Amino acid sequence: MAKSTRLYRISFRNHDQIFEVYAREVSHGALLGFVEIGKLVFGEKSSVVVDPTEEKLKAQFEGVERFFVPAHAVIRIDEVAAQQGPARITSAGDSGKVMPFPIYPPSSKN
């Protein structure tokens, strides 16, 4: 029986940036409150055009088998078809379309 190879696109916040990566494994993981991401997939090495953000992600995750992202930092997880886009990093800045979940309640000034 052939094993299906699923591909996931995961978007998550990392400081003031949004990372979008592709992976074969995503689960709730063994650590409470974290999403476990494994078997990262990057674009083909034979392509002539080099995307600097994808190269930065490749270098950052070089040698990493799996990593854990806090659940509150995950923006979206999609199961995608066999085709994948490039992994990328975008700035979340104040003008971004993604509103972060507030971590601390607003302080009351009396």
C-alpha positions in Angstrom: 0.0 0.0 0.0 1.5 3.4 -1.0 2.0 5.9 1.7 0.5 9.3 0.9 3.0 12.2 1.1 1.2 15.2 2.6 2.6 18.6 2.3 1.8 21.5 4.7 2.3 25.2 4.5 2.8 26.7 7.9 2.8 30.5 8.6 4.0 31.7 12.0 5.3 34.8 13.7 8.9 35.0 14.8 9.6 38.3 16.5 8.6 41.0 14.0 8.5 38.7 11.0 6.2 36.1 9.5 7.8 32.9 8.4 6.1 30.7 5.8 7.6 27.2 5.5 6.6 23.9 3.9 6.9 20.6 5.8 5.8 17.0 5.6 5.0 16.6 9.3 2.9 18.8 11.6 1.5 17.7 14.9 0.5 19.1 18.3 3.8 17.6 19.6 4.8 16.3 23.0 5.2 19.8 24.5 2.0 21.3 25.7 1.2 24.6 23.9 3.6 24.0 21.0 3.1 22.8 17.4 5.8 20.4 16.2 7.0 20.8 12.6 9.3 18.3 10.9 10.8 17.3 7.6 11.1 20.8 6.1 10.8 21.0 2.3 12.6 23.7 0.3 12.6 24.5 -3.4 14.6 22.6 -5.9 18.4 23.1 -5.9 18.6 23.0 -9.7 16.7 26.2 -10.2 18.6 29.1 -11.7 16.8 31.9 -9.9 17.8 32.1 -6.2 15.4 33.6 -3.7 17.3 35.3 -0.9 14.6 34.8 1.7 14.4 31.1 1.0 18.2 30.8 1.2 18.1 32.6 4.5 15.5 30.1 5.8 17.5 27.1 4.5 20.6 28.4 6.4 18.6 29.1 9.5 17.1 25.6 9.6 20.1 23.7 8.3 20.5 20.5 10.2 17.2 20.8 12.0 15.1 17.7 11.9 12.1 19.2 13.7 11.3 22.3 15.6 8.6 23.6 18.0 6.6 26.8 17.5 4.4 28.2 20.3 0.7 27.6 19.4 -0.1 31.3 19.8 2.5 32.2 17.2 1.0 30.0 14.5 -1.1 32.0 12.1 -2.2 29.3 9.7 -1.5 25.7 8.7 -2.7 24.5 5.3 -2.5 21.1 3.7 -1.5 21.8 0.1 -1.3 19.9 -3.1 2.0 18.4 -4.2 3.0 21.8 -5.7 4.7 24.1 -3.3 5.7 27.7 -3.4 8.9 29.3 -2.1 9.5 29.4 1.6 9.6 33.1 2.6 10.0 35.7 5.3 7.8 38.8 5.4 7.8 41.7 7.7 4.8 41.9 10.1 5.2 45.6 10.8 2.4 47.9 11.8 1.0 48.0 8.3 0.7 44.2 8.0 -2.6 42.4 7.5 -2.0 40.1 10.4 -3.1 41.3 13.8 -1.2 39.5 16.6 -3.1 38.0 19.5 -2.5 40.4 22.5 -0.2 38.7 25.0 -0.6 41.2 27.9 -3.9 42.9 28.8 -3.9 46.7 28.5 -2.7 48.4 31.6 -5.3 50.4 33.5 -4.2 53.9 34.4 -5.8 55.2 37.6 
